[in-house]
């Protein structure tokens, strides 16, 4: 098909805009990788841009020998894995009945969930509640309070409602299948796109990047996640930089701490960068379904 002049101009402008957005995202990413692979002295001196200066892997070796880093990484994988499983189970359990047209008073229950998006108890009441529940300084505090996000539940409910035809429910009911059997045998196998989207949302946003919850509710260093350790590493660098006259004595430590900060950032990003290409097609499909048929 021939493309009109206006269409060609649109595609050109669109290409330039997307290229600009991609460059804006890619440059900081390349800079972080270059900083993590450069000599600490070069990082501290600010000579690193997009290519490593004094290429070395010593910073990564030093980090891997640090027990706190390994523990934080293992804890993050634990929180993200088991927490995401809990998220998916609760989200599907809520979304499935609300997507059924024969569910009694589903509009009332939908409003009941949506109402919680409008108001929040606040940080201090939430802290008191978690303390009274005995969740402070436990692994559960990183998974139970964020067990379900209403927005993700609505996205999942919308997918069920507009993707699974009512005829399939009626056919399963005629065959004698219970609601649980229908959910497990029909709905879930046909919902791979939305489940992949929810897995990515929950794993990355709710668990992998959850430094604030860890900072608020965790006290034992053996329970820290990688994001909290990264936050503490950045805070330590700022502390060293604020010591003024002692900078000359602490220059080597400061350089190593600055380089280690970028290395920890790279380590924390790698799982997401590795997983995302495999779920990208499901991610785009699931987002479009939720956007068009809300």
Buried (B, 14 or more C-beta within 10 A) or exposed (E): EEEEEEEEEEEEEEEEEEEEEEEEEEEEBEBBBBBBBBBBBBBBEEEBEEEBBEEBEEBBEBBBEEEBBEBBBEBBBBBBEBBBEBBBEBBBEBBBBBBBEEBEEBEEBBEEBEEEEEEEEEEEEBBEEBEEEEBBEBBBBBBBBBBBBBEBBBBBBBBBBBBBEEEEBEEBEEEEBEBEEBBEEBBBEBBEBBBBBBBBBBBBEBBBBBBEBBBEBBEEEEBBBBBBBBBBBBEBBEEBBEEEEEEEEEBEEBBBBBBBBBBBBBBBBEBBEEBEEEBEEBBEBBBEBBEEEE
